[in-house]
Amino acid sequence: MLLWLLVAFILLSASAVLYLTYGPLRTASNVRLLRGIAAVQYAAALVLIAARLTGRA
């Protein structure tokens, strides 16, 4: 159960960062870095989901 809460938190965090890069921070100089961070968070969430569904976590 705790793993699913962690995945939900990671997805929420990544979505918030992505929302900010397309909203208030779209003119920031480091917007590509922030979008990259969001992509890494989504990838981490996918790895955790895959590990849980295959029984490795």
Secondary structure per residue as TSV (DSSP state, phi and psi in degrees):
chain	resnum	aa	ss	phi	psi
A	1	M	-	360.0	-39.5
A	2	L	H	-64.9	-34.1
A	3	L	H	-63.5	-40.8
A	4	W	H	-65.8	-35.6
A	5	L	H	-66.3	-39.0
A	6	L	H	-64.3	-43.2
A	7	V	H	-62.1	-43.2
A	8	A	H	-62.3	-40.6
A	9	F	H	-66.0	-41.5
A	10	I	H	-63.7	-43.9
A	11	L	H	-64.8	-39.2
A	12	L	H	-65.1	-42.1
A	13	S	H	-64.5	-45.2
A	14	A	H	-64.0	-40.0
A	15	S	H	-65.4	-38.1
A	16	A	H	-65.7	-43.2
A	17	V	H	-63.8	-43.4
A	18	L	H	-64.7	-40.6
A	19	Y	H	-60.2	-43.2
A	20	L	H	-64.9	-34.7
A	21	T	H	-72.8	-24.1
A	22	Y	H	-97.9	-4.4
A	23	G	T	-113.5	-110.2
A	24	P	T	-62.9	-27.5
A	25	L	T	-102.3	16.9
A	26	R	T	-66.7	-19.3
A	27	T	T	-99.0	3.7
A	28	A	S	-68.8	153.2
A	29	S	T	-73.9	-23.4
A	30	N	T	-107.3	31.5
A	31	V	H	-66.1	-33.7
A	32	R	H	-67.0	-36.3
A	33	L	H	-65.1	-42.9
A	34	L	H	-65.0	-38.8
A	35	R	H	-67.3	-33.4
A	36	G	H	-66.1	-39.9
A	37	I	H	-63.0	-41.6
A	38	A	H	-63.1	-39.5
A	39	A	H	-64.6	-39.6
A	40	V	H	-65.2	-38.4
A	41	Q	H	-65.1	-42.4
A	42	Y	H	-62.3	-40.7
A	43	A	H	-63.8	-40.8
A	44	A	H	-63.8	-40.5
A	45	A	H	-63.9	-40.5
A	46	L	H	-65.3	-38.0
A	47	V	H	-64.2	-43.2
A	48	L	H	-65.0	-40.5
A	49	I	H	-64.4	-44.6
A	50	A	H	-63.3	-40.9
A	51	A	H	-63.9	-39.5
A	52	R	H	-69.3	-42.0
A	53	L	H	-72.1	-26.0
A	54	T	H	-89.2	-4.6
A	55	G	T	86.3	14.7
A	56	R	-	-92.6	-6.2
A	57	A	-	-128.0	360.0
